[in-house]
Amino acid sequence: MAAQKINEALEHIAKAEKYLKTGFLKWKPDYDSAATEYGKAAVAFKNAKQFDQAREACLREAEAHENNKASIPDNSVPVTVALKEMQRLPEAVQLIEKASMMYLENGTPDTAAIALERAGKLIENVSPEKAVQLYQQAASVFENEERLRQALEMLGKASRLLVRGRRLDEAALSLQKEKSIYKEIENYPTCYKKTIAQVLVHLHRNDYVAAERCVRESYSIPGFNGSEDCAALEQLLEGYDQQDQDQVSEVCNSPLFKYMDNDYAKLGLTLVVPGGGIKKKSPNATQDKARGPAAVGSKADEEEDEYSGGLC
């Protein structure tokens, strides 16, 4: 079976090369027909598990289309599969990026963005940093085409990867970008969820001021003030500011937080208040402790003496 597919592929290669030849009666290569034959050869090589040759055939197909100055078909799938099987993912991503640039130049930005998303999925487990870059590029293309829902999907993937990689400064910016677009399309309930994610990221950055500002600015979002999300965040910030680990843990273990995207839920479950969770003492309690039990007892005696004669 493999030998048959290899022979079939070689026949297509031979036909492609014949289409590219010129002569006395043929002044111009037939790039379109050659591209078709190279594409068929790539598929046959892939089926025969000759991935290196499949990759080469795909590259020749792309080159033929480029020389033809015609519309560029999406031939990144077979070459990507070939390189994935060969464990050459960075090279596969590089080729998909090149293809996406060609799609942009050819006036098909949607296809370019889809290609970038495909590359991000391919490299996500190997190089999350590169995947973030690809998802952000795809989001930018979608946003330029005013396909905001698709842009949000890409930004969401980037934000979660940034949180997973503890790149929290960048995650905060990415979440703010998401939140702004959700507000623009008037998806206010999702804005509330993004505010929760932002606050958790800021608190893990040990930036209470930014977390508090984030909540304060969200009061301008219709319906946020008085919502369950707002009340939970105010309780969370109060507990964090008072170094009350029990209160913080209670909020972060509530269904509102636990059923968020897994990466954000983990931020809540691992949030620790400054000082190791020891509550701040009130000023009066601190003074009484400093003066000792005798002072506290003396104060109690004074109050008792004041009312010992009754109220009359």
Disulfide bonds with the S-S distance in Angstrom:
none
